[in-house]
């Protein structure tokens, strides 16, 4: 087998979409599984849609995801340059060869004329008008500075058949194809032309891309045939859907890698989940390291069916990664959410309590709001059916709790928990109800990063007693 060479060729027209990341991941996994090379190419020929800092975002995303490229604009390689805007002369050279072989032609039609052209089905389709211009007229128009494009000359009869490693053999009638623009009026190539030239010159063996490009593939193959080049293996990937009717896209929100990072998801968890969107490892395993993905990846596991993006599943998977972080790693990730936490709170302890209770680090503000925002909570929280707790019980037992806790000098979780059990046994208030009352009286929240005794330790003795007394006064005043 010739060397496996795959490429990821994003356009710097925005941030990294989840679909783009999956394409990069599958191309990377296949190359590494087969001891091949993974190439990064920047396809920036659509100059009007370029976005500032988008190239930097591409590099940053690949770095965070751990997808190191073997060749690219920043690493070099023998088939560069790897930025399409730097290869303009190459595309014009090959466009000229197609014109000479009658597989392409100059088109001088105005935008106004093109808008009048429709086929028998009511769709716009170019009518090959400029294909029939004689050489002298073409030269005269060019000399006069008339704007033009270069179009592919697609045969009007016959068929194109191509093989895809996911979807199998596909045949398309030539009459359904368009004379696509190869070189635009600004002198830059279209994506449809540049990727064919670059994939050949960079010796790409397997082309991974979204299934939306299936309809363009016959045009690509006609170009390969016109040049007499070997056609690469195609691997078209199913859509990633927001739901069964809608593709995941930026306008639906949360379509970009950066969106999920900002929401507190870990890069490794995102990558792991993205790998499972349209690929079946054919076992029950759901959590993979990158090396395990390389070892397991097979094109035969790629589905033809679209995959639905399920953020609930991503959160579950992310939680598994969060639990496996070292205490120091989690604390470093969590610290940015502690800006409003009073200095007397032990944030290292807080991180230890949070790590097993959050799905993403961005859950932290909701879990810790009680630390800085305690007063004026709803005292109906003391009424809890499952714990068999009531506000009246809380009002009667809190004086006992306060008196007992004030006696404790060793403010330790085990000591405090045992004290709570003792109070429960002596007062006749069920343990579950007592612990619920203490936790609500300390935090004023339904959900906290730990139980009653842990919240006592976190807040410290002085603040804990102060809050218990405040809560008692609220209950006594019925407010």
Secondary structure, 3 states (H helix, E strand, C coil): CCCCEEEECCCCCCCCEHHHHHHHHHHHHHHHHCCCEEEECECCCCHHHCCCCHHHHHHHHHHHHCCCCCEECCCECCCCCCEHHHHHHHHHHHHHHHHHCCCEEEECCCHHHHCCCCCCCCCCCCCCHHHHCCHHHHHHHHHCCCCCEEEECCCCCCEEEEEECCCEEEEEEHHHCCCCEEECCCCCECHHHHHHHHHHHCCCCEEEEEHHHHHHHHHHHHHHHHHCCCCCEEEEECCEECCCCCECCHHHCCCEHHHHHHCCCCHHHHHHHHHCCCECCCCCCCCCCHHHHHHHCCHHHECCCCEECCHHHHHHHHHHHHHHCCHHHHHHHHHHHCCCCCCCCCHHHHHHHHHCCCCCHHHHHHHHHHHHCCCCCCHHHHCECCCCECHHHHHHHHHHHHHHHHCCCCCCHHHHHHHHHHHHHHHCCCHHHHHHHHHHHHHCCCCCCCCHHHHHHHHCHHHHHHHHHHHHHHHHCCC
